Amino acid sequence: MKIEDQGFELSRAAGLQPVQRSGPVFSLYQSAGISPPRGPDQATVSAASQEIQRYAEALKALPDIRPERVAAAQARLNGQAPPVAMEDLAEAMFRLAELDQHG
């Protein structure tokens, strides 16, 4: 069901219309003989979530292109960087294959 009028949501968000405490959840309170919690709803953000948010903001602040990495890649492509030893390349390939198998 689509509700076109969002006046209820806006008025509730502005605190103009109290939220009615009824429904299946509140029936459980009544059947247990206890009253539902009163007062405004509260939410807190954990320390881990705050840390993740700080990391996300730091990540957004990083530039999309890092000139030093581009220069190093261009030097390798132009043959100015020392070539990778075949033994090192083979070892890296075998290690990656092991990681793929053991996942």
Summary of the structure (lengths in Angstrom):
residues: 103
radius of gyration: 29.5
end to end distance: 45.3
largest distance: 80.0
contacts: 133
relative contact order: 0.04
helix: 57%
strand: 0%
